[in-house]
């Protein structure tokens, strides 16, 4: 019985949530709210992309070669090449 109460909102629940948001923020503020949340999401994505690029810069040439081989294997045959690595240096 408790499982039926927990979960993602569906049809009518979304309408109730939307009505509450309109009442709290007002219809005039909704475009500004959507714009600012979109800007925040855009900034978050660029920062995480920057962190990923930074991580790529710290990989060794051997690690990049292994990653490139794995990507080529995925594209051509669907098989993943795995090489034995020495993880004792970590």
N, C-alpha and C positions, 0 to 999 in steps of 0.2 A: 504494500500500500504506500510506503514511503517512497519507493522508486518512481511512482507515478507523479510525485510532486517535484522531483528533481529532474532537471533537463533543460534543454534549450527552449526559449519561448517560441511559440508557434502563432499562427494567424492572429487571433483575437488579442493575445498577450502583447504582441508588437504594437497593435493599435492603442492599447491602454498605455504602454510605455511612451509612445509618441505623443499622446494627449497630455500626459504628465509633463513631458519635456516642454511642450508648447506652453503649458500653464506656468511652468517655473521660469522659463527664459523669455517667453513672449515671442510672438511670430516675427517681430522685427529683428530680433537678435539671432535667430536661427541661421541666416546666411553667414553672419560674422563668425558664429560658433563653428559652422562647417568649414569655413575658409581657414580659420586658425588651427583646427584639428588636421586639416589637409596639409598645411605648412609644417606642422609638427611631425606628421608622418613622413613627409618628404625629407626633412632634416634628419630624422632617425634613419631612414634608408641610406642617405648619403654618408652618414657617419659609420654605419655598419659596413658599407661597401669600402670605406676608407680603412677600417680595421682589417677587413679581409685582404685588401691589397697590401697592407702593411705586413700581415702574416705571410703573404706570398713572397715578400721581399726578404723575409728572414729564413726561408727554406734554403737548403743547400742545393747545389746543382744536381747532386745525385737524387735527391728527393723530387726535384722537378722532372728529371728524366724518367723516374718511375711513374710519376703521375701522368706524364705524356704518353708513356707506353700503355698504361691502363686505359686512358681515354681512347687511344687508337684501337685497342683491342675491343672496347665496348662498341665502337662505331662499326667495326668491320665484321667481327664474328660473334659478338655477344658474349664472348668469354672474357673474364677478367684475369689479367696476368698478375700473379702475386710473386713477389720476391722475398726472400728471407732477409730480415734486417736484424742488425745487432742493436737492441734497445737498451743495452747496459749503460750507455753513455748518458741517459736521461737522469 
